[in-house]
Amino acid sequence: QVQLVESGGGLVQAGGSLRLSCAASGSTAGILFMAWYRQAPGEQRGLVAQIAARGGAYYADSVKGRFTISRDNAKNTVYLQMNSLKPEDTAVYYCNAKGFVTGDVWGQGTQVTVSS
């Protein structure tokens, strides 16, 4: 089994930056994709960014040019660098890992609040 632990959320003013981290432990060899999702109050959870084991990345249109996803395979950690934050980025951010053996695993979530 894989366990995910997120960190790095908090309160920041609009225009500021935060970096989220997600550390994976357990049977991590089978992880093919790691991603960040977010869910704002009253909204559905949506994909923010995803990175493949070989490094190919995908970004939601709303964060392109502002957010960067990266992974350190040696540390089994994925990062989300968030720059030029906007109030509409306020949400709970969830880390996700997927793989044929891994299945679909979620972290507990970390709150990001951007004040105007």
C-alpha positions in Angstrom: 0.0 0.0 0.0 1.0 3.6 -0.6 0.5 6.4 1.9 0.6 10.1 1.0 1.3 13.0 3.4 0.9 16.6 2.2 2.5 19.7 3.8 3.0 23.3 2.9 -0.4 24.8 2.9 -1.3 28.0 4.6 -2.5 31.6 4.3 -0.9 33.9 1.8 -1.8 37.3 0.2 -2.7 37.5 -3.4 0.4 37.6 -5.6 2.3 35.5 -3.1 3.8 32.0 -3.4 3.5 28.7 -1.6 5.1 25.3 -2.2 3.2 22.2 -1.4 5.0 18.9 -0.7 3.6 15.3 -0.9 5.7 12.5 0.5 4.8 9.0 -0.6 5.7 5.9 1.5 5.0 2.2 1.3 5.0 0.4 -2.0 5.9 3.4 -4.2 7.6 1.5 -7.0 4.3 1.0 -8.8 3.3 4.7 -8.9 2.9 5.9 -12.5 1.4 9.3 -12.0 1.3 11.8 -9.1 -1.0 14.7 -9.1 -2.5 17.6 -7.2 -6.2 18.2 -7.1 -8.1 20.9 -5.3 -11.6 21.4 -4.0 -13.1 24.7 -3.0 -16.3 24.9 -0.8 -19.3 23.9 -2.8 -17.3 22.8 -5.8 -16.2 19.4 -7.2 -12.6 18.2 -6.8 -10.6 19.1 -9.9 -7.2 18.3 -11.3 -4.6 21.0 -10.9 -1.4 19.4 -12.2 -0.1 15.9 -12.9 3.3 14.5 -13.5 4.3 11.1 -14.9 7.0 8.8 -13.6 9.2 9.9 -16.5 8.4 13.5 -15.9 5.8 14.6 -18.4 3.5 17.2 -16.8 0.0 18.4 -17.4 -1.6 21.6 -16.0 -5.1 22.9 -15.8 -5.6 26.0 -17.9 -6.3 28.1 -14.8 -2.8 27.5 -13.3 -0.7 27.3 -16.5 2.3 29.7 -16.2 1.8 30.1 -12.4 2.1 26.6 -10.9 4.9 24.1 -11.5 4.7 20.4 -10.5 7.9 18.5 -10.0 9.0 15.2 -8.4 12.0 13.9 -6.6 12.0 10.2 -7.2 14.8 9.5 -4.8 12.7 11.1 -2.0 9.4 9.8 -3.4 8.1 13.3 -3.1 6.1 15.5 -5.4 6.0 19.3 -5.2 3.6 22.0 -6.3 5.2 25.4 -6.6 2.4 28.0 -6.7 3.3 31.5 -7.7 1.1 34.6 -8.4 -1.6 33.2 -6.2 -5.1 34.5 -6.6 -8.1 34.4 -4.2 -9.7 31.9 -6.6 -6.9 29.4 -5.8 -8.3 29.1 -2.3 -9.1 25.4 -1.7 -8.1 22.2 0.0 -5.3 20.7 -2.1 -5.1 16.9 -2.3 -2.2 14.8 -3.4 -3.0 11.7 -5.5 -1.0 8.7 -6.7 -2.1 6.3 -9.4 -0.7 3.1 -10.8 -1.8 -0.4 -12.0 -0.7 -1.9 -8.7 -0.9 1.3 -6.6 -4.5 1.9 -7.5 -5.9 5.4 -6.7 -4.5 6.8 -3.5 -5.3 10.2 -1.8 -3.6 12.2 0.8 -5.5 13.9 3.7 -5.5 17.4 2.1 -3.9 20.7 3.0 -5.7 24.0 3.1 -4.5 26.9 0.9 -6.1 30.3 1.6 -5.3 33.3 -0.6 -6.5 36.7 0.8 -7.2 39.6 -1.5 
